[in-house]
Amino acid sequence: MPKYQFDKWTDLYANRTGRLKSSAIRDLLSVTQRSDIISLAGGTPYTRDFKLEKIVSATTACMLNQGNDALQYGGSEGHVGLKKHIVKMMSADGINVDTEDFIVTGGSQQALDLIGKIFIDPGDVILVEAPSYLGALDAFTCYEPKVVSIPLDEDGVRVDELEARLRELAAAGIKPKFMYLVPNFHNPAGVTLSAERRRRLIELSREFGLLLVEDNPYGRLRFEGEDIPSLRALDEHVIYLSTFSKIFSPGIRLGWIMAPHPILEKIIFAKQSADLCSSSFTQRVVEEFLNENELDPYLNQLVKTYRSRRDAMLAALDEFFPPEATWSRPRGGFFVWARLPEFIDTTEMLAEAIGQKVAYVPGRAFFADGSGANFMRLAFCYPSEEDIHEGIKRLAGVVKDQISLYHSVAGLLRAPAQTEEKAGN
């Protein structure tokens, strides 16, 4: 059967399928998995330092201690044994929560889809950062909202811009359904929302009745500086998402979502219609692992690894990138966000980069309105320091070629005008 064929079912699809699109990052995977490509594209956690024998031991313990239950359906809310460990983790982060206050999901990506499912009707206004996590944009876009973007700077979302937009919307009789944010070590921008802005954001949410959705996959991956209280720690009405993907393993596909109980009830109903329950087996394997092992020593090693790779990327950018470019200097997480001259389109430039055996994610994918053409996301989480150095060197060559080409063409375009001007004199 051929892979591509005429689609005779077009008239049967729901209108929303017209808004479905492939992930820009997933589209790159087939290229970036080539051994000759240095990939600075995917936010792939580094799992090679993980002691696999501990997973084998936890899996064995799971089958010996909970085998019948592990192979059976579980509750939609999640396995209580695992949830007790999550409660301890959240308590360490300054969030007081009980097992009944959240549910386990198939990664935080499922939580994003469930939020869209229970809140968004076609035409509803939602607020996001600009740029924003593209997985969230993809999850929400399916439900046909009107997306209003609020710009970021080095201290996170511009709360002054947010206040102005909220007042404009209120004057027009429009109440946004929610605002989605990644406050810690932002994906893709790498910035962290300042403590002052967090407090102001909570004030605005209360003044305008704005529901906040806080996505925190990277909060435990801080390289330097003091921890800042989460939005959820400041206000219990915040919806809070997190995941084991960045701190344990993305392969187990486990995350969690906390919300006020009336909202959580709707989320549970939506989850039941989606998958009945998250994997009983993987939940119990992780529970057994956490029964016997502390996660902090592994996280400390991860932070050390990621910090060194962040430093390697920043040093290479300082050494090789042209002065026309700027970039973020993240204090944690996975990503550096680079800004190139406005005449460069990083989507178009990607083919040139691939030709030089290096990959990144073009910036346009992270903006709801399709802007951001001159930005790129660079991931330092997975490649070695040597590959980061070489990858940035290759990429810098591509960027410099683009700048040189632009100035050459611009010079040629100016030349006739100058000739005519002299002739007129």
Helices and strands as residue ranges (DSSP letters): G 10-12, G 15-19, H 24-32, E 38-39, H 52-70, H 80-92, G 99-101, E 102-105, H 107-119, E 125-130, H 134-141, E 146-153, E 156-157, H 159-171, E 179-181, H 195-208, E 212-215, H 231-234, E 239-243, G 250-252, E 255-258, H 261-275, H 280-292, H 295-320, E 326-327, E 335-339, H 346-355, E 358-359, E 361-362, G 363-366, E 375-379, H 385-424
